[in-house]
């Protein structure tokens, strides 16, 4: 409905239509009635008061996309913005890259001269992205972090956290005189500890082909110099992981976690390795649920010895007063 109000064209907009949107500004009010219930009408590019119909502003810019999307998949395909900022790339993903597809945007292959020009542009673009020694070090280290996380099947947040830790170490100049591989492995282990992901030094050492002693030394150095807090490893996370690898039932996993909680309340886990006590609790749970798994199978999954499992198993039986039928 169009009407005349003080020489200004006013449109009563329907708030249910997609072409209108409420104005979320808290300070803007209607100069006529003082109401803050305003509507932005994109069809006629005006801001209208919903109480008196006064046109507050006109010829406003339409900030909406010109395309429509009816689900998340269509929205992801049709959006033309870049990827989000990530710490896993030395320039945080803010730079552009030249694609390796030697094809025109409208289709068709490039000539040999054009391909040579693109090859030269790609080479110089790579050189420009890495400007100094610090960025070169960061690029190599972040690439190594991505390789380690992929080999360990770690989620993306672990890589992001490890990248932030490494950036802090570079900022404090802790990398000078130290091996990049040792520091990256220590950053991965530190991020796993902070995020509660059960990974041991032995696993990281096996994947990175580095000495466990060197990784542990770099880890302690970074914790001390960065003054970061590291929560203690919980055997509960290891029990859930061992249960998944052994493909035992959810009931057995729940019993193993319950055993560990009771053992922790009785301070039986103090001074014990989390993997050993978790492996023993998992073995005890399989015995109680009659899902017999051998000690060797659990020892191989937990990367501990069978002697450790037997010792922790006997302690749990004795202290928790659990009877097992043989």
GIQUI-V815628 format. One record per residue. N is the residue number from 1. RES is the residue in one small letter. SS is DSSP state (h for helix, s for strand, l for the rest). Layout:
BEGIN
((N,RES,SS) (N,RES,SS))
END
This chain:
BEGIN
((1,x,l) (2,x,s) (3,x,s) (4,x,s) (5,x,s) (6,x,l) (7,x,l) (8,x,s) (9,x,s) (10,x,s) (11,x,s) (12,x,l) (13,x,l) (14,x,l) (15,x,l) (16,x,l) (17,x,l) (18,x,l) (19,x,l) (20,x,s) (21,x,s) (22,x,s) (23,x,l) (24,x,l) (25,x,l) (26,x,l) (27,x,l) (28,x,l) (29,x,l) (30,x,l) (31,x,l) (32,x,l) (33,x,l) (34,x,l) (35,x,l) (36,x,l) (37,x,l) (38,x,s) (39,x,s) (40,x,s) (41,x,s) (42,x,l) (43,x,l) (44,x,l) (45,x,l) (46,x,s) (47,x,s) (48,x,s) (49,x,s) (50,x,l) (51,x,l) (52,x,l) (53,x,l) (54,x,l) (55,x,s) (56,x,s) (57,x,s) (58,x,s) (59,x,l) (60,x,l) (61,x,l) (62,x,l) (63,x,l) (64,x,l) (65,x,l) (66,x,l) (67,x,l) (68,x,l) (69,x,l) (70,x,l) (71,x,l) (72,x,h) (73,x,h) (74,x,h) (75,x,h) (76,x,h) (77,x,h) (78,x,h) (79,x,l) (80,x,l) (81,x,l) (82,x,l) (83,x,l) (84,x,l) (85,x,l) (86,x,l) (87,x,l) (88,x,l) (89,x,l) (90,x,l) (91,x,l) (92,x,l) (93,x,l) (94,x,l) (95,x,l) (96,x,l) (97,x,l) (98,x,l) (99,x,l) (100,x,l) (101,x,l) (102,x,l) (103,x,s) (104,x,l) (105,x,l) (106,x,l) (107,x,l) (108,x,l) (109,x,s) (110,x,l) (111,x,l) (112,x,h) (113,x,h) (114,x,h) (115,x,h) (116,x,h) (117,x,h) (118,x,h) (119,x,h) (120,x,h) (121,x,h) (122,x,h) (123,x,h) (124,x,h) (125,x,h) (126,x,h) (127,x,h) (128,x,h) (129,x,h) (130,x,l) (131,x,l) (132,x,l) (133,x,h) (134,x,h) (135,x,h) (136,x,h) (137,x,h) (138,x,h) (139,x,h) (140,x,h) (141,x,h) (142,x,h) (143,x,h) (144,x,h) (145,x,h) (146,x,h) (147,x,h) (148,x,h) (149,x,h) (150,x,h) (151,x,h) (152,x,l) (153,x,l) (154,x,l) (155,x,l) (156,x,h) (157,x,h) (158,x,h) (159,x,h) (160,x,h) (161,x,h) (162,x,h) (163,x,h) (164,x,h) (165,x,h) (166,x,h) (167,x,h) (168,x,h) (169,x,h) (170,x,h) (171,x,h) (172,x,l) (173,x,l) (174,x,l) (175,x,l) (176,x,l) (177,x,l) (178,x,l) (179,x,l) (180,x,h) (181,x,h) (182,x,h) (183,x,h) (184,x,h) (185,x,h) (186,x,h) (187,x,h) (188,x,h) (189,x,h) (190,x,h) (191,x,h) (192,x,h) (193,x,h) (194,x,h) (195,x,h) (196,x,l) (197,x,l) (198,x,l) (199,x,l) (200,x,l) (201,x,h) (202,x,h) (203,x,h) (204,x,h) (205,x,h) (206,x,h) (207,x,h) (208,x,h) (209,x,l) (210,x,l) (211,x,l) (212,x,h) (213,x,h) (214,x,h) (215,x,h) (216,x,h) (217,x,h) (218,x,h) (219,x,h) (220,x,h) (221,x,h) (222,x,h) (223,x,h) (224,x,h) (225,x,h) (226,x,h) (227,x,l) (228,x,l) (229,x,l) (230,x,l) (231,x,l) (232,x,l) (233,x,l) (234,x,l) (235,x,h) (236,x,h) (237,x,h) (238,x,h) (239,x,h) (240,x,h) (241,x,h) (242,x,h) (243,x,h) (244,x,h) (245,x,h) (246,x,h) (247,x,l) (248,x,l) (249,x,l) (250,x,h) (251,x,h) (252,x,h) (253,x,h) (254,x,h) (255,x,h) (256,x,h) (257,x,h) (258,x,h) (259,x,h) (260,x,h) (261,x,h) (262,x,h) (263,x,h) (264,x,h) (265,x,h) (266,x,l) (267,x,l) (268,x,l) (269,x,l) (270,x,l) (271,x,l) (272,x,l) (273,x,l) (274,x,h) (275,x,h) (276,x,h) (277,x,h) (278,x,h) (279,x,h) (280,x,h) (281,x,h) (282,x,h) (283,x,h) (284,x,h) (285,x,h) (286,x,h) (287,x,h) (288,x,h) (289,x,l) (290,x,l) (291,x,l) (292,x,l) (293,x,l) (294,x,l) (295,x,h) (296,x,h) (297,x,h) (298,x,h) (299,x,h) (300,x,h) (301,x,h) (302,x,h) (303,x,l) (304,x,l) (305,x,l) (306,x,h) (307,x,h) (308,x,h) (309,x,h) (310,x,h) (311,x,h) (312,x,h) (313,x,h) (314,x,h) (315,x,h) (316,x,h) (317,x,h) (318,x,h) (319,x,h) (320,x,h) (321,x,l) (322,x,l) (323,x,l) (324,x,l) (325,x,l) (326,x,l))
END
